[in-house]
Amino acid sequence: MNEAEASGTAALIGNLFADVAERLDKEEFVELLAGTNVRIERIVSTGQAGAPGDWYGQDWAEWVLLLQGSAAIRFAGEDEPRVLGPGDYIHIPAHARHRVEWTAPDHATVWLAVHYR
């Protein structure tokens, strides 16, 4: 163990686009960093969407940045989904009912999600 690791200041280095699959049977979730009140993850989608009528409504807030690809998120009570492309981000408050309407079927969609309490 080196001095940085012993003091808890070791650098965490990676690449968000490393090992991104172009086809997946289900969405891939990779935890990048986690603490007491925050979790950061990379999500890769290749055409996946929420099942019709299924809504998420988690106990934590989520800030999501779409890095690559395209997708649409709908909030309960909205007539149209919000379409996202590279660079677009969205804040999802805790308990906000929402769903992924679609993700690009012909290439990987890469998300960076920050979950916090």
C-alpha positions as a Markdown table, in Angstrom:
| # | Residue | x | y | z |
|---|---|---|---|---|
| 1 | Met | 0.0 | 0.0 | 0.0 |
| 2 | Asn | 1.4 | 3.4 | -0.9 |
| 3 | Glu | 1.1 | 6.6 | 1.0 |
| 4 | Ala | -1.9 | 7.9 | -1.1 |
| 5 | Glu | -3.8 | 4.6 | -0.6 |
| 6 | Ala | -3.0 | 4.6 | 3.1 |
| 7 | Ser | -4.4 | 8.1 | 3.6 |
| 8 | Gly | -7.5 | 7.4 | 1.5 |
| 9 | Thr | -6.5 | 9.9 | -1.3 |
| 10 | Ala | -5.7 | 7.4 | -4.0 |
| 11 | Ala | -6.8 | 8.6 | -7.4 |
| 12 | Leu | -9.5 | 6.7 | -9.2 |
| 13 | Ile | -8.9 | 6.8 | -12.9 |
| 14 | Gly | -11.0 | 5.4 | -15.7 |
| 15 | Asn | -12.8 | 6.1 | -19.0 |
| 16 | Leu | -16.6 | 6.2 | -19.3 |
| 17 | Phe | -16.4 | 4.9 | -22.8 |
| 18 | Ala | -14.1 | 1.9 | -22.1 |
| 19 | Asp | -15.7 | -1.5 | -22.8 |
| 20 | Val | -19.1 | -0.1 | -24.0 |
| 21 | Ala | -21.0 | -2.9 | -25.6 |
| 22 | Glu | -22.9 | -2.2 | -28.8 |
| 23 | Arg | -25.5 | -4.9 | -28.1 |
| 24 | Leu | -26.8 | -5.9 | -24.7 |
| 25 | Asp | -29.7 | -8.2 | -23.7 |
| 26 | Lys | -30.4 | -5.8 | -20.7 |
| 27 | Glu | -29.1 | -2.4 | -19.6 |
| 28 | Glu | -25.7 | -2.4 | -18.0 |
| 29 | Phe | -25.2 | -0.5 | -14.7 |
| 30 | Val | -21.6 | 0.1 | -13.5 |
| 31 | Glu | -21.0 | 1.8 | -10.2 |
| 32 | Leu | -18.1 | 4.2 | -10.5 |
| 33 | Leu | -18.2 | 5.8 | -7.1 |
| 34 | Ala | -20.3 | 5.5 | -4.0 |
| 35 | Gly | -20.5 | 7.2 | -0.6 |
| 36 | Thr | -22.9 | 7.7 | 2.2 |
| 37 | Asn | -25.3 | 10.0 | 0.3 |
| 38 | Val | -24.2 | 9.7 | -3.3 |
| 39 | Arg | -23.7 | 7.0 | -6.0 |
| 40 | Ile | -22.4 | 7.7 | -9.5 |
| 41 | Glu | -22.9 | 5.1 | -12.2 |
| 42 | Arg | -22.5 | 4.6 | -15.9 |
| 43 | Ile | -25.5 | 3.1 | -17.6 |
| 44 | Val | -25.4 | 1.6 | -21.1 |
| 45 | Ser | -28.6 | 1.0 | -23.0 |
| 46 | Thr | -28.9 | -0.6 | -26.5 |
| 47 | Gly | -32.6 | -0.2 | -27.3 |
| 48 | Gln | -34.0 | -1.0 | -23.8 |
| 49 | Ala | -37.0 | 0.8 | -22.4 |
| 50 | Gly | -39.3 | 0.5 | -19.4 |
| 51 | Ala | -42.1 | -1.9 | -19.7 |
| 52 | Pro | -45.4 | -0.3 | -20.6 |
| 53 | Gly | -47.2 | 1.0 | -17.5 |
| 54 | Asp | -44.1 | 0.5 | -15.3 |
| 55 | Trp | -42.9 | 3.7 | -13.5 |
| 56 | Tyr | -39.8 | 4.4 | -11.4 |
| 57 | Gly | -40.2 | 6.5 | -8.3 |
| 58 | Gln | -37.1 | 6.0 | -6.2 |
| 59 | Asp | -36.4 | 7.4 | -2.7 |
| 60 | Trp | -33.4 | 9.4 | -3.9 |
| 61 | Ala | -32.9 | 12.2 | -6.4 |
| 62 | Glu | -31.0 | 11.6 | -9.7 |
| 63 | Trp | -29.2 | 13.8 | -12.1 |
| 64 | Val | -28.5 | 12.2 | -15.4 |
| 65 | Leu | -26.3 | 13.3 | -18.3 |
| 66 | Leu | -26.6 | 11.6 | -21.6 |
| 67 | Leu | -23.1 | 11.2 | -23.1 |
| 68 | Gln | -23.7 | 9.2 | -26.3 |
| 69 | Gly | -26.7 | 8.0 | -28.2 |
| 70 | Ser | -30.3 | 9.1 | -27.6 |
| 71 | Ala | -33.3 | 8.4 | -25.4 |
| 72 | Ala | -36.6 | 9.6 | -24.2 |
| 73 | Ile | -37.8 | 10.0 | -20.6 |
| 74 | Arg | -41.4 | 10.6 | -19.6 |
| 75 | Phe | -42.7 | 11.9 | -16.3 |
| 76 | Ala | -46.1 | 10.8 | -15.0 |
| 77 | Gly | -48.8 | 13.2 | -16.1 |
| 78 | Glu | -46.9 | 14.5 | -19.1 |
| 79 | Asp | -48.3 | 14.0 | -22.6 |
| 80 | Glu | -44.9 | 13.7 | -24.4 |
| 81 | Pro | -41.5 | 12.3 | -23.4 |
| 82 | Arg | -38.5 | 14.5 | -23.1 |
| 83 | Val | -36.0 | 13.5 | -25.9 |
| 84 | Leu | -32.4 | 13.6 | -24.9 |
| 85 | Gly | -29.2 | 13.6 | -27.0 |
| 86 | Pro | -25.5 | 13.9 | -26.3 |
| 87 | Gly | -24.8 | 16.6 | -23.7 |
| 88 | Asp | -28.4 | 16.8 | -22.5 |
| 89 | Tyr | -29.1 | 16.4 | -18.8 |
| 90 | Ile | -32.1 | 16.0 | -16.6 |
| 91 | His | -32.8 | 16.2 | -12.9 |
| 92 | Ile | -35.3 | 13.7 | -11.5 |
| 93 | Pro | -36.5 | 14.6 | -8.0 |
| 94 | Ala | -36.9 | 11.9 | -5.4 |
| 95 | His | -40.3 | 10.1 | -5.8 |
| 96 | Ala | -40.9 | 11.6 | -9.2 |
| 97 | Arg | -42.7 | 8.9 | -11.2 |
| 98 | His | -40.8 | 8.5 | -14.5 |
| 99 | Arg | -39.9 | 6.0 | -17.2 |
| 100 | Val | -37.5 | 5.5 | -20.0 |
| 101 | Glu | -39.8 | 5.5 | -23.1 |
| 102 | Trp | -37.0 | 4.4 | -25.5 |
| 103 | Thr | -33.3 | 4.3 | -26.1 |
| 104 | Ala | -31.6 | 4.2 | -29.5 |
| 105 | Pro | -31.9 | 0.6 | -30.9 |
| 106 | Asp | -29.0 | 0.9 | -33.4 |
| 107 | His | -26.1 | 2.0 | -31.2 |
| 108 | Ala | -25.2 | 2.3 | -27.5 |
| 109 | Thr | -26.6 | 5.0 | -25.4 |
| 110 | Val | -24.3 | 5.9 | -22.5 |
| 111 | Trp | -25.6 | 7.8 | -19.4 |
| 112 | Leu | -23.8 | 9.2 | -16.4 |
| 113 | Ala | -26.2 | 9.1 | -13.4 |
| 114 | Val | -25.6 | 10.8 | -10.1 |
| 115 | His | -27.9 | 9.5 | -7.3 |
| 116 | Tyr | -28.1 | 11.4 | -4.1 |
| 117 | Arg | -30.1 | 11.9 | -0.9 |
